[in-house]
Amino acid sequence: PEEEGSAPKPVRARVSLAMTDAAETTRVVASMSGDEKAAALCDDVAANVQPDSDSISQHCGQIERSAEDMLARLDELVAVLNKLREDSKEQREALTPALEAWASGLARDFAYLDSAEETVEAVKGAVANVEHQLAQLESTEFRRARLADIEKARKGIV
């Protein structure tokens, strides 16, 4: 019995509409009122829609363990990267003076090579000048006189 002013209590069906025997389902549904049918339908939907909290908890636990494993691996990777960064910084600091000395040595060597090239060019110019002067001398009277001296020497030998 319902008291006046209070909300009506829901009708809960004790029969599921998802019975396997169609004749039994029809007989049970025919004997139910509209509210009982609606309540039974709601129970069936709720049973099929309501997630299984145990499987959700188990799945959440697996996800949590996977996330923890990934975070641990990430921490390991960060530690390795930090160690590599420190090692490379130490090596860079150790190599910098040697590389600077090597670079200054290269600059000195290239300056020496530039000087040697300038000297070679100067020698080439001097040789070309001497060859030019010699060619001029040979084409002038000096050459004729020299050829005459050679001819006299040859006649004296014969």
Stockholm file with secondary structure:
# STOCKHOLM 1.0

chainA/1-158         PEEEGSAPKPVRARVSLAMTDAAETTRVVASMSGDEKAAALCDDVAANVQPDSDSISQHCGQIERSAEDMLARLDELVAVLNKLREDSKEQREALTPALEAWASGLARDFAYLDSAEETVEAVKGAVANVEHQLAQLESTEFRRARLADIEKARKGIV
#=GR chainA/1-158 SS CCCTTSCCCCCCCSSCSCCSCHHHHHHHHHTSCHHHHHHHHHHHHHHHHSCCHHHHHHHHHHHHHHHHHHHHHHHHHHHHHHHHHHHHHHHHHHHHHHHHHHHHHHHHHHHHHHHHHHHHHHHHHHHHHHHHHHHHHHTSHHHHHHHHHHHHHHHHHC
#=GC SS_cons         CCCTTSCCCCCCCSSCSCCSCHHHHHHHHHTSCHHHHHHHHHHHHHHHHSCCHHHHHHHHHHHHHHHHHHHHHHHHHHHHHHHHHHHHHHHHHHHHHHHHHHHHHHHHHHHHHHHHHHHHHHHHHHHHHHHHHHHHHHTSHHHHHHHHHHHHHHHHHC
//
